[in-house]
Amino acid sequence: MSSGKTAIWDAHTWAVYKRLLGYTRRYWAVGLVSLVGMILDGGGLAAFTKLLKPMIDNLFVDKDPYLIFWMPIWIVAIFFLRSIGTFVSNYGVTYIGRHVVQAIQRDVFASYLRLPAAFFGREPSGQQISRITYTSEQVASAASDAAKIGITDGLTVIFMLYVMLSTSPYLTLSLLVMVPAIAMVATVVSRRYRQISRRIQGTMGSVTGTVEEAVGASREVRIYGGQAHEAGRFAEVTTHTRRLNLKIAATNAASSSTVQLVAAFALAALVYLGTRPEVLNDAMTPGTFFQVLTAMGTMLPSLKRLTNVQANIQRGMSAAEDLFEIIDLPTEVDRGTRELARTKGDLHFEDVQLVYPRNDFPALRGVDLYCAPGTVTALVGRSGSGKSSLVSLLPRFNEPSGGRIVLDGENYEDYTLASLRRQIAWVGQSVVLFDDTVANNIAYGELAGASEAEIVAAAEAANAMEFIARLPKGIHSHIGEGGNQLSGGQRQRIAIARAILKNAPILVLDEATSALDTESERLIQQALQQLMRDRTTLVIAHRLSTIEGADQIAVMEQGRIVERGTHAELLALGGHYAALHRMQFHDANLGSD
């Protein structure tokens, strides 16, 4: 049973390595030059070893004048060629390895950009970042360092074996002591490296995630005195990582010491065989013995590195396996075949249901809602009532578990994802800005072709130019990571300017004015009133005063719409909406008191 599993495991490992080698195909010319360099490297050392017998027997003993003249020249020539081979092979292999890693990083990042939203909810962001930073570097070790050691030292072993056999097949018998023992060491070490390496990939993601959380929540950590807790959490994950790395080091050390012990037996066998009387009587010269001894001594470090290189190869295989799993994940489902040029905004939610697969939680339980073209629909209700879940279906971040959404008389799943999303502008409560200029944040993605005048006009409409004009370079000023050089209200207005510039027929406002002060909110509401004209708009609002002018207000409760009507109609109804309004009105009066 175990042998069958091992065979399958080896076949899988080979399949992963073949796929990894596939990334090197376009660099075959560089690889060929590097291989020549490796042959020069290993062959030069073998050629020098081959010179030892004539150097000892003919140069020092017989004082051959021919060798006295040529031997220094040959030595310099051999090591000159070997130095060229070393440079070429080192640079060439590193060149291939870095290009392979960059290609894999691009493929993983491209996969992240195509994966459905549900994937990012299942896995910590630290693990996702760790793949691009740490895991891909392990592939670099397998693709460059390990490959170079494997080929160069493998060639060295072959060349030295040839030197030994061509010099004295009898003395080469001492190698028989080493072969079974080193093969067993390599097998055991390989399996252990693979097991530990897979665990290390996960722990590095935990380290990255812990750091990311602590840095991102630096204010909360300080306010609530969480330094000790975060330090303890970080110490726990780094201790686990340290233990795994020490296991790798212990395996390395054990394999090295075992190879050295085996080598000692082999050298002892060589000395024993070389000093037998029957061998000495058979014209065994000092040069012959010393040449075989040097060849074996040169082989031993190569054999030692070949057993230790398993660490990098197995670590790289585990890393490549993890990266290929992400690359092979299915992308967002897009069954749409129709291109939507510009929607009229005629939107129907028909018995829409949504169950989140992570916890089988029904977020929506049969929602029916009609949003006429050019009207404003406000969604209100307690937290967790399903408002955000409903609007997240519009750009198909999630797929309805039941029912359907009809846009312009057609099932919206019939439209291609790209053309559907071009119809939607989105301003969320959590503003997302990039480490770039104000202009590039407003004219982001497909809006990048906008002129400077259009960007300024959108910023003015969002009441953003009053602070943008005070920045050192105006709209060309950098705003830092996540816009951290701006206030919350300023970030919100840049996001609104982005939505204004997109000029999409469907607008989603998810608490779009929540981060604004009273004065800015009043000005932004005026801009939004202008923006919402002739657009189908869905507004999620907790502050009811901001949606009193909506064409219809839908009150949600536990994934259902329990009331629907205008502000006046719902107040007159005296139900959920009226209760929410009384509560906020009462709180507002208390605040003014």
Backbone torsions as a table, in degrees:
resi	resn	phi	psi	omega
1	MET	NA	-46.7	-177.5
2	SER	-65.7	-37.2	179.8
3	SER	-64.8	-36.3	176.9
4	GLY	-63.3	-42.8	179.1
5	LYS	-63.3	-40.6	-179.6
6	THR	-63.4	-40.3	179.9
7	ALA	-62.7	-43.6	178.7
8	ILE	-63.4	-43.9	-179.5
9	TRP	-60.5	-44.3	-179.9
10	ASP	-64.1	-40.1	178.8
11	ALA	-63.9	-39.9	179.1
12	HIS	-66.1	-42.8	179.1
13	THR	-60.8	-42.8	179.7
14	TRP	-64.8	-36.9	178.6
15	ALA	-64.6	-40.6	177.9
16	VAL	-63.8	-43.2	-177.8
17	TYR	-67.5	-38.0	177.1
18	LYS	-62.1	-40.2	178.5
19	ARG	-66.1	-39.0	177.8
20	LEU	-63.9	-41.9	178.2
21	LEU	-64.8	-26.2	177.6
22	GLY	-59.4	-28.6	178.1
23	TYR	-70.0	-19.3	-177.6
24	THR	-90.4	-4.3	-171.7
25	ARG	-58.1	-40.6	-176.5
26	ARG	-71.5	-12.2	179.8
27	TYR	-106.3	29.6	-175.2
28	TRP	-60.6	-35.4	-178.4
29	ALA	-65.4	-44.1	177.0
30	VAL	-63.6	-39.6	179.0
31	GLY	-63.3	-38.6	179.4
32	LEU	-65.5	-43.9	177.8
33	VAL	-63.1	-40.6	179.1
34	SER	-63.7	-38.5	178.7
35	LEU	-63.9	-40.8	176.2
36	VAL	-60.6	-41.6	177.5
37	GLY	-61.6	-40.2	178.8
38	MET	-66.2	-38.2	177.8
39	ILE	-64.4	-41.7	177.1
40	LEU	-63.5	-38.5	-179.5
41	ASP	-63.4	-56.4	-178.9
42	GLY	-70.6	-38.8	-179.4
43	GLY	-67.2	-35.3	178.4
44	GLY	-63.0	-41.2	179.0
45	LEU	-66.2	-38.8	178.5
46	ALA	-66.4	-39.8	179.4
47	ALA	-63.0	-41.1	178.3
48	PHE	-64.2	-41.7	178.9
49	THR	-62.5	-37.1	179.9
50	LYS	-65.3	-24.8	179.3
51	LEU	-78.6	-12.6	-174.2
52	LEU	-64.3	-40.7	-178.7
53	LYS	-61.3	-53.8	177.5
54	PRO	-64.6	-29.8	-179.9
55	MET	-64.7	-42.1	-177.3
56	ILE	-80.0	-47.9	-173.5
57	ASP	-76.0	-41.0	-173.0
58	ASN	-100.1	-32.1	-176.2
59	LEU	-82.8	-52.9	-175.3
60	PHE	-85.2	-32.7	-177.3
61	VAL	-87.1	-51.7	-175.1
62	ASP	-91.3	-10.8	-180.0
63	LYS	55.2	45.7	-179.7
64	ASP	-63.8	118.7	-177.2
65	PRO	-65.0	-33.2	178.1
66	TYR	-59.3	-48.5	-179.6
67	LEU	-69.6	-33.9	178.5
68	ILE	-58.5	-37.6	179.9
69	PHE	-78.1	-47.7	-170.5
70	TRP	-86.5	-26.8	-174.2
71	MET	-58.4	-47.0	178.2
72	PRO	-60.5	-37.7	179.3
73	ILE	-65.0	-44.1	179.2
74	TRP	-61.3	-42.4	-179.1
75	ILE	-61.8	-46.4	179.4
76	VAL	-62.4	-43.3	-179.4
77	ALA	-62.5	-43.9	-179.3
78	ILE	-60.7	-48.1	-176.3
79	PHE	-75.8	-22.8	172.6
80	PHE	-66.3	-47.9	177.6
81	LEU	-63.0	-38.1	179.9
82	ARG	-66.0	-37.9	179.0
83	SER	-65.5	-38.4	175.9
84	ILE	-62.7	-45.2	179.1
85	GLY	-60.9	-40.4	179.5
86	THR	-63.0	-45.4	179.8
87	PHE	-63.1	-49.1	-177.2
88	VAL	-61.0	-45.7	-177.7
89	SER	-68.0	-42.7	179.5
90	ASN	-61.5	-50.5	-177.6
91	TYR	-67.4	-43.3	-177.5
92	GLY	-62.5	-45.8	-179.2
93	VAL	-66.0	-41.4	177.7
94	THR	-64.0	-40.1	178.1
95	TYR	-58.0	-47.7	179.5
96	ILE	-65.0	-45.6	-177.5
97	GLY	-59.6	-44.3	-178.8
98	ARG	-67.4	-37.4	178.3
99	HIS	-68.5	-37.2	177.4
100	VAL	-63.5	-46.4	-179.6
101	VAL	-62.2	-42.6	178.7
102	GLN	-61.6	-41.1	179.7
103	ALA	-64.3	-41.6	179.2
104	ILE	-68.0	-41.3	177.2
105	GLN	-58.7	-42.1	178.4
106	ARG	-63.6	-40.9	-179.6
107	ASP	-66.0	-41.1	178.7
108	VAL	-66.1	-44.5	179.9
109	PHE	-64.1	-41.2	177.3
110	ALA	-62.8	-36.3	177.2
111	SER	-65.5	-41.4	176.1
112	TYR	-56.9	-39.6	-177.5
113	LEU	-71.1	-20.3	-177.3
114	ARG	-102.7	-14.8	-175.0
115	LEU	-70.1	150.8	178.6
116	PRO	-67.4	159.0	-176.9
117	ALA	-60.2	-29.5	-177.5
118	ALA	-61.6	-31.2	-179.4
119	PHE	-60.7	-42.1	-175.0
120	PHE	-74.2	-15.6	174.5
121	GLY	-84.8	-19.3	-176.6
122	ARG	-86.2	-26.3	-170.0
123	GLU	-125.2	139.5	178.9
124	PRO	-61.2	144.4	-179.2
125	SER	-65.0	-29.5	178.0
126	GLY	-60.1	-37.9	178.2
127	GLN	-65.8	-38.6	-179.2
128	GLN	-67.9	-40.3	178.4
129	ILE	-68.8	-39.1	-177.6
130	SER	-61.1	-31.4	178.5
131	ARG	-62.1	-41.4	-177.7
132	ILE	-73.2	-35.6	-174.3
133	THR	-92.4	-64.5	-172.8
134	TYR	-81.6	-52.6	-172.5
135	THR	-60.8	-41.9	-179.3
136	SER	-64.9	-29.8	177.9
137	GLU	-69.4	-28.5	175.1
138	GLN	-67.4	-32.9	175.0
139	VAL	-65.6	-36.3	178.4
140	ALA	-58.8	-40.1	179.4
141	SER	-63.4	-41.5	-179.9
142	ALA	-71.6	-36.0	-174.6
143	ALA	-81.6	-23.3	-176.2
144	SER	-121.2	-69.8	-174.1
145	ASP	-58.6	-51.0	-176.8
146	ALA	-64.9	-39.4	179.8
147	ALA	-64.0	-42.2	-179.4
148	LYS	-64.5	-46.3	-180.0
149	ILE	-62.7	-44.8	-178.5
150	GLY	-59.5	-45.2	-177.3
151	ILE	-75.9	-49.6	-176.8
152	THR	-62.3	-49.4	-178.6
153	ASP	-71.4	-31.6	175.0
154	GLY	-62.7	-44.3	176.9
155	LEU	-64.3	-39.3	179.0
156	THR	-60.1	-44.2	179.0
157	VAL	-61.2	-44.0	-179.7
158	ILE	-63.5	-46.7	-179.2
159	PHE	-62.9	-42.4	-179.0
160	MET	-68.4	-34.5	176.2
161	LEU	-63.7	-39.8	176.7
162	TYR	-62.7	-43.9	178.7
163	VAL	-58.5	-44.5	-178.4
164	MET	-65.8	-45.9	-178.2
165	LEU	-66.1	-40.3	-179.0
166	SER	-71.9	-21.9	-179.3
167	THR	-89.0	-49.2	-177.9
168	SER	-157.4	95.8	177.1
169	PRO	-58.8	-31.0	-178.9
170	TYR	-63.6	-49.1	-179.0
171	LEU	-67.5	-25.7	-179.2
172	THR	-67.3	-15.0	177.3
173	LEU	-57.7	-25.3	-179.0
174	SER	-61.9	-21.7	178.5
175	LEU	-65.8	-24.3	-178.4
176	LEU	-59.7	-23.8	177.7
177	VAL	-67.2	-34.3	-171.9
178	MET	-84.0	-37.1	-166.2
179	VAL	-56.4	-54.2	-177.0
180	PRO	-63.3	-40.7	-176.9
181	ALA	-65.4	-44.0	-178.7
182	ILE	-68.4	-36.3	177.3
183	ALA	-62.7	-40.8	179.2
184	MET	-66.5	-42.9	178.5
185	VAL	-59.3	-46.1	-178.5
186	ALA	-61.2	-40.2	-179.3
187	THR	-65.8	-49.0	-178.8
188	VAL	-62.7	-45.5	-178.2
189	VAL	-62.9	-40.7	-179.2
190	SER	-58.9	-46.9	-178.9
191	ARG	-64.5	-42.7	-177.5
192	ARG	-66.8	-41.6	177.7
193	TYR	-58.4	-43.3	-175.9
194	ARG	-62.9	-43.8	-179.1
195	GLN	-62.5	-46.9	-176.3
196	ILE	-70.4	-38.9	-175.7
197	SER	-62.3	-38.6	-179.9
198	ARG	-63.8	-35.9	178.8
199	ARG	-71.5	-32.9	-179.6
200	ILE	-65.8	-37.0	-179.8
201	GLN	-56.0	-44.5	-179.3
202	GLY	-68.1	-38.5	-177.7
203	THR	-68.0	-33.7	178.7
204	MET	-65.6	-34.7	174.7
205	GLY	-63.8	-38.2	177.9
206	SER	-65.9	-40.2	178.0
207	VAL	-61.8	-48.3	180.0
208	THR	-60.6	-44.2	-179.4
209	GLY	-63.3	-40.6	180.0
210	THR	-64.1	-44.3	178.2
211	VAL	-63.7	-44.3	-178.3
212	GLU	-60.3	-43.6	179.7
213	GLU	-65.8	-44.9	-177.3
214	ALA	-65.6	-39.9	179.9
215	VAL	-71.4	-42.6	-179.3
216	GLY	-65.6	-29.9	-178.8
217	ALA	-108.0	35.9	-174.7
218	SER	-59.9	-36.7	-179.9
219	ARG	-67.8	-44.8	-180.0
220	GLU	-64.0	-38.4	179.6
221	VAL	-60.1	-41.3	-178.4
222	ARG	-75.4	-42.8	-177.8
223	ILE	-62.4	-42.0	-175.5
224	TYR	-98.4	12.3	176.1
225	GLY	61.3	42.5	-176.9
226	GLY	-92.8	11.9	-176.9
227	GLN	-59.6	-45.1	-178.0
228	ALA	-64.3	-41.1	179.9
229	HIS	-63.9	-46.1	-179.2
230	GLU	-66.8	-38.8	177.3
231	ALA	-62.4	-41.1	178.1
232	GLY	-65.7	-41.2	179.0
233	ARG	-64.1	-42.4	178.9
234	PHE	-66.4	-41.1	179.0
235	ALA	-61.4	-37.0	-178.5
236	GLU	-64.5	-48.6	-177.3
237	VAL	-71.1	-36.3	179.5
238	THR	-72.1	-31.8	176.2
239	THR	-64.2	-42.3	178.2
240	HIS	-62.2	-42.7	179.1
241	THR	-64.8	-41.7	179.1
242	ARG	-60.1	-42.9	-179.0
243	ARG	-62.5	-41.1	179.1
244	LEU	-65.6	-41.0	179.1
245	ASN	-67.6	-33.4	176.4
246	LEU	-68.8	-31.7	174.9
247	LYS	-64.3	-39.7	175.8
248	ILE	-62.3	-44.3	-179.4
249	ALA	-63.6	-40.1	179.7
250	ALA	-64.8	-40.2	178.0
251	THR	-64.6	-41.9	176.5
252	ASN	-58.6	-49.3	-177.1
253	ALA	-63.0	-42.1	-179.1
254	ALA	-64.4	-41.4	-179.8
255	SER	-66.8	-40.5	-179.8
256	SER	-63.5	-46.8	-177.6
257	SER	-66.7	-34.8	178.4
258	THR	-66.0	-43.5	178.6
259	VAL	-62.6	-40.6	179.0
260	GLN	-63.0	-40.5	179.7
261	LEU	-65.7	-43.0	178.0
262	VAL	-62.5	-40.9	-179.8
263	ALA	-62.5	-36.4	178.9
264	ALA	-62.2	-41.7	177.3
265	PHE	-63.3	-39.8	-179.5
266	ALA	-64.8	-43.7	178.9
267	LEU	-65.1	-38.8	177.2
268	ALA	-62.3	-41.7	178.0
269	ALA	-63.6	-38.1	179.3
270	LEU	-63.2	-46.1	179.1
271	VAL	-63.1	-41.8	-179.8
272	TYR	-61.8	-48.3	-178.7
273	LEU	-65.3	-38.9	-176.4
274	GLY	-71.8	-17.5	-176.4
275	THR	-107.3	9.1	176.0
276	ARG	-66.4	139.2	-178.7
277	PRO	-56.8	-38.4	-178.3
278	GLU	-67.0	-26.9	178.5
279	VAL	-79.0	-42.8	-179.6
280	LEU	-62.1	-35.0	178.5
281	ASN	-73.1	-15.6	-177.0
282	ASP	-96.2	40.6	174.0
283	ALA	61.1	41.1	173.4
284	MET	-78.6	111.4	-178.4
285	THR	-91.0	159.3	175.1
286	PRO	-58.3	-37.9	-179.6
287	GLY	-62.8	-40.8	178.8
288	THR	-61.8	-50.3	-178.2
289	PHE	-62.6	-45.3	-176.8
290	PHE	-66.5	-35.2	179.3
291	GLN	-65.6	-45.5	178.4
292	VAL	-65.2	-41.4	179.7
293	LEU	-61.6	-44.2	179.7
294	THR	-65.8	-40.7	178.9
295	ALA	-60.9	-43.3	178.9
296	MET	-67.7	-41.1	178.5
297	GLY	-62.6	-33.2	177.6
298	THR	-73.2	-32.3	178.9
299	MET	-67.1	-35.6	-170.8
300	LEU	-61.0	-48.0	176.8
301	PRO	-60.5	-34.7	178.1
302	SER	-66.1	-42.2	177.7
303	LEU	-64.2	-38.5	179.3
304	LYS	-63.8	-44.1	178.4
305	ARG	-66.9	-34.7	-179.9
306	LEU	-66.3	-34.2	176.1
307	THR	-73.8	-37.4	-179.5
308	ASN	-74.4	-24.5	-178.3
309	VAL	-66.4	-15.8	175.7
310	GLN	-56.7	-32.1	-179.3
311	ALA	-59.9	-50.6	-179.2
312	ASN	-66.7	-40.2	-178.4
313	ILE	-65.1	-47.1	-177.9
314	GLN	-68.2	-37.8	176.3
315	ARG	-63.4	-42.1	178.3
316	GLY	-65.7	-37.5	178.8
317	MET	-65.8	-42.3	177.0
318	SER	-62.1	-41.8	179.5
319	ALA	-65.1	-46.1	-179.8
320	ALA	-62.5	-38.7	178.7
321	GLU	-60.7	-44.1	179.0
322	ASP	-64.1	-43.1	-178.6
323	LEU	-67.7	-40.6	-179.5
324	PHE	-67.2	-31.9	176.3
325	GLU	-60.9	-41.1	178.7
326	ILE	-68.9	-43.7	-179.8
327	ILE	-60.3	-34.4	-175.8
328	ASP	-86.9	-5.3	179.6
329	LEU	-62.2	143.1	178.7
330	PRO	-64.5	139.5	-179.3
331	THR	-81.0	-178.9	177.0
332	GLU	-54.2	136.5	179.2
333	VAL	-72.9	123.7	177.3
334	ASP	-133.0	91.9	179.5
335	ARG	-90.9	1.4	-177.8
336	GLY	-68.0	142.8	179.5
337	THR	-122.6	-13.5	-175.8
338	ARG	-100.5	135.6	175.0
339	GLU	-88.1	128.3	179.6
340	LEU	-99.8	111.3	-176.8
341	ALA	-71.0	-63.3	175.1
342	ARG	-152.0	117.0	-176.6
343	THR	-72.5	153.0	173.0
344	LYS	-78.3	-18.2	179.5
345	GLY	87.2	20.4	177.4
346	ASP	-83.1	105.7	-165.8
347	LEU	-122.3	124.1	177.8
348	HIS	-120.8	129.4	166.4
349	PHE	-102.3	116.5	-174.9
350	GLU	-115.6	106.0	178.1
351	ASP	48.8	46.1	-174.6
352	VAL	-76.2	130.6	177.2
353	GLN	-126.5	150.2	178.9
354	LEU	-146.0	124.0	175.8
355	VAL	-120.3	121.7	178.3
356	TYR	-75.3	124.8	-174.6
357	PRO	-66.5	-23.8	-176.2
358	ARG	-61.8	-40.1	-175.6
359	ASN	-132.5	13.2	-179.5
360	ASP	54.5	32.6	-178.7
361	PHE	-89.7	124.1	178.4
362	PRO	-78.3	104.3	-178.6
363	ALA	-81.4	-32.3	178.4
364	LEU	-128.3	136.2	-174.3
365	ARG	-126.8	68.2	175.9
366	GLY	80.2	64.6	-178.8
367	VAL	-89.9	125.6	173.0
368	ASP	-115.9	122.5	-177.7
369	LEU	-154.8	133.5	176.6
370	TYR	-114.9	126.5	176.7
371	CYS	-115.0	107.5	-178.2
372	ALA	-70.4	152.8	179.4
373	PRO	-56.6	134.7	176.1
374	GLY	76.3	10.2	-179.3
375	THR	-104.8	163.9	179.3
376	VAL	-110.5	122.7	176.8
377	THR	-113.9	123.1	178.3
378	ALA	-102.2	136.5	177.1
379	LEU	-110.3	121.4	179.7
380	VAL	-128.4	162.9	-179.9
381	GLY	149.9	171.9	-179.6
382	ARG	-67.4	164.2	175.0
383	SER	-61.1	135.6	-179.3
384	GLY	85.7	8.3	-178.2
385	SER	-81.6	-11.8	176.0
386	GLY	112.7	7.5	-176.5
387	LYS	-64.7	-52.4	-178.8
388	SER	-66.5	-34.8	177.7
389	SER	-62.3	-39.0	-178.9
390	LEU	-65.5	-48.5	-177.5
391	VAL	-71.8	-23.8	178.9
392	SER	-68.0	-17.3	177.8
393	LEU	-74.9	-25.8	-174.7
394	LEU	-57.9	-53.2	177.9
395	PRO	-83.7	10.8	178.9
396	ARG	61.6	39.1	168.1
397	PHE	-65.2	-33.7	172.8
398	ASN	-128.2	153.0	178.1
399	GLU	-100.4	139.5	177.1
400	PRO	-59.9	137.2	176.5
401	SER	-79.3	-18.9	178.5
402	GLY	-160.6	162.3	-176.9
403	GLY	73.3	-167.2	179.5
404	ARG	-154.8	163.2	176.3
405	ILE	-115.8	127.0	-176.1
406	VAL	-111.6	126.0	178.8
407	LEU	-122.7	120.6	-177.5
408	ASP	55.6	39.3	175.9
409	GLY	81.0	1.0	-179.7
410	GLU	-122.3	146.7	173.5
411	ASN	-57.9	126.2	-172.2
412	TYR	-67.7	-14.0	175.7
413	GLU	-73.3	-12.9	177.5
414	ASP	-77.7	-16.6	178.8
415	TYR	-86.9	147.3	175.9
416	THR	-65.8	148.7	-177.5
417	LEU	-57.9	-45.4	-176.1
418	ALA	-62.6	-44.8	-177.9
419	SER	-71.0	-32.4	176.8
420	LEU	-65.5	-45.7	-176.3
421	ARG	-70.7	-22.1	174.9
422	ARG	-67.8	-16.6	-178.6
423	GLN	-85.9	-5.6	-169.4
424	ILE	-120.5	129.3	168.0
425	ALA	-107.4	141.5	-171.2
426	TRP	-133.8	126.9	172.0
427	VAL	-124.3	112.6	-175.8
428	GLY	-101.2	171.4	177.8
429	GLN	-69.1	-40.1	176.4
430	SER	-91.4	103.9	-176.3
431	VAL	-75.0	133.3	176.9
432	VAL	-111.2	114.6	175.3
433	LEU	-123.2	160.7	-174.6
434	PHE	-114.5	158.7	-179.2
435	ASP	-74.7	78.7	-173.6
436	ASP	-155.6	-168.8	-179.9
437	THR	-80.9	165.5	175.4
438	VAL	-58.7	-46.0	-177.6
439	ALA	-60.0	-44.3	-178.3
440	ASN	-71.8	-23.5	175.0
441	ASN	-76.8	-34.0	177.4
442	ILE	-75.8	-49.3	178.9
443	ALA	-93.0	69.0	-173.7
444	TYR	-96.6	146.8	173.5
445	GLY	64.0	-122.7	-178.3
446	GLU	-70.0	-9.9	178.1
447	LEU	-88.4	2.0	-172.1
448	ALA	-62.9	-17.8	179.6
449	GLY	-83.3	1.4	-177.8
450	ALA	-66.6	146.2	178.5
451	SER	-77.4	164.2	178.9
452	GLU	-62.6	-36.5	179.2
453	ALA	-64.1	-39.1	179.3
454	GLU	-67.9	-37.1	179.0
455	ILE	-66.1	-45.9	179.4
456	VAL	-62.4	-40.5	179.7
457	ALA	-63.0	-41.3	178.5
458	ALA	-65.9	-40.1	178.9
459	ALA	-65.6	-38.9	178.0
460	GLU	-65.9	-40.5	179.5
461	ALA	-64.8	-28.5	177.8
462	ALA	-90.7	8.3	-179.8
463	ASN	60.2	34.5	-178.0
464	ALA	-101.0	-19.5	-175.0
465	MET	-67.1	-23.5	-178.2
466	GLU	-63.7	-30.7	175.2
467	PHE	-98.1	-28.1	178.8
468	ILE	-63.7	-38.5	-178.6
469	ALA	-63.0	-24.4	-179.3
470	ARG	-86.5	-9.1	177.9
471	LEU	-71.1	153.7	-174.0
472	PRO	-54.2	-41.0	-178.0
473	LYS	-119.2	23.4	177.8
474	GLY	61.7	-133.2	-177.9
475	ILE	-71.0	-9.1	179.1
476	HIS	-98.6	13.6	177.5
477	SER	-80.6	140.3	174.0
478	HIS	-77.3	144.2	-175.1
479	ILE	-114.1	5.1	175.9
480	GLY	82.0	172.4	-179.2
481	GLU	-63.4	123.8	-179.5
482	GLY	65.8	15.1	-177.7
483	GLY	71.1	31.5	-173.1
484	ASN	-70.4	-6.4	176.2
485	GLN	-90.7	3.8	179.7
486	LEU	-117.8	159.7	175.0
487	SER	-78.1	168.8	180.0
488	GLY	-59.9	-43.1	179.6
489	GLY	-65.9	-37.5	178.6
490	GLN	-66.6	-41.4	177.1
491	ARG	-61.4	-41.0	-178.8
492	GLN	-63.6	-38.2	-178.0
493	ARG	-71.6	-31.6	174.7
494	ILE	-66.3	-39.0	177.4
495	ALA	-64.0	-38.3	178.2
496	ILE	-68.7	-37.9	176.7
497	ALA	-62.2	-37.3	177.3
498	ARG	-61.9	-42.8	178.8
499	ALA	-66.8	-37.4	178.5
500	ILE	-64.1	-42.9	-178.8
501	LEU	-65.3	-33.8	-178.6
502	LYS	-65.8	-33.9	175.7
503	ASN	56.4	44.4	-177.9
504	ALA	-83.8	150.6	-178.5
505	PRO	-74.1	-17.3	176.6
506	ILE	-118.4	132.4	-176.6
507	LEU	-125.5	130.3	176.2
508	VAL	-116.6	122.2	178.2
509	LEU	-117.1	106.2	-179.2
510	ASP	-102.8	91.5	-177.2
511	GLU	55.4	46.6	-170.6
512	ALA	-69.2	-17.0	-179.2
513	THR	-112.1	13.3	-172.1
514	SER	-68.1	-27.7	-175.2
515	ALA	-95.1	12.6	-175.1
516	LEU	-102.9	148.4	173.0
517	ASP	-75.3	172.7	-172.6
518	THR	-60.2	-44.0	-178.0
519	GLU	-66.2	-46.9	179.3
520	SER	-63.8	-38.6	179.8
521	GLU	-61.1	-41.0	180.0
522	ARG	-63.2	-44.0	180.0
523	LEU	-68.2	-39.3	179.1
524	ILE	-67.5	-38.4	178.1
525	GLN	-59.5	-38.1	176.9
526	GLN	-64.2	-43.0	178.8
527	ALA	-64.5	-39.6	-179.7
528	LEU	-69.0	-35.5	176.6
529	GLN	-59.5	-41.3	177.4
530	GLN	-66.7	-42.7	-178.2
531	LEU	-65.6	-38.1	-174.4
532	MET	-76.4	-11.3	-178.6
533	ARG	-63.0	129.8	179.1
534	ASP	63.0	23.2	174.5
535	ARG	-125.4	147.2	173.2
536	THR	-81.1	115.6	-171.9
537	THR	-120.6	133.3	171.6
538	LEU	-113.9	125.2	-176.7
539	VAL	-119.0	124.6	170.1
540	ILE	-98.5	123.9	-176.1
541	ALA	-142.8	136.2	169.7
542	HIS	-94.2	-29.6	179.3
543	ARG	-87.1	103.8	-171.5
544	LEU	-66.5	-23.5	-179.3
545	SER	-63.3	-21.9	-176.9
546	THR	-83.6	-10.7	-174.7
547	ILE	-124.5	19.7	-179.1
548	GLU	-64.2	-26.8	-178.7
549	GLY	-90.8	8.8	-179.0
550	ALA	-65.4	147.8	178.5
551	ASP	-65.1	-35.3	174.1
552	GLN	-149.8	148.4	178.4
553	ILE	-121.6	125.6	178.4
554	ALA	-108.9	121.9	179.7
555	VAL	-95.1	122.7	-177.7
556	MET	-107.4	145.9	179.9
557	GLU	-150.7	120.2	178.0
558	GLN	50.7	45.2	174.0
559	GLY	80.6	10.5	178.7
560	ARG	-127.9	156.9	170.9
561	ILE	-90.8	116.4	-176.1
562	VAL	-100.8	-19.5	176.5
563	GLU	-148.2	149.0	177.4
564	ARG	-150.8	136.9	179.5
565	GLY	164.3	-173.7	175.7
566	THR	-80.6	171.8	179.0
567	HIS	-56.1	-47.8	-177.6
568	ALA	-65.9	-41.6	-178.8
569	GLU	-63.6	-41.3	-177.4
570	LEU	-72.5	-34.2	175.1
571	LEU	-64.6	-41.7	-180.0
572	ALA	-66.2	-30.1	-178.8
573	LEU	-67.0	-30.9	176.7
574	GLY	71.0	29.5	-177.7
575	GLY	-103.9	-135.8	-176.2
576	HIS	-60.9	-45.6	-176.6
577	TYR	-64.2	-43.3	179.6
578	ALA	-61.2	-37.9	178.7
579	ALA	-66.5	-42.8	177.2
580	LEU	-62.7	-40.3	-178.8
581	HIS	-65.7	-43.8	178.8
582	ARG	-61.4	-40.8	-179.1
583	MET	-62.9	-46.5	-179.6
584	GLN	-69.5	-38.4	179.1
585	PHE	-64.6	-39.0	178.5
586	HIS	-65.8	-43.4	179.2
587	ASP	-64.2	-38.2	179.5
588	ALA	-64.2	-40.7	178.6
589	ASN	-65.3	-39.6	177.5
590	LEU	-63.0	-39.6	179.3
591	GLY	-65.0	-40.2	-179.2
592	SER	-70.6	-28.9	176.1
593	ASP	-67.1	NA	NA
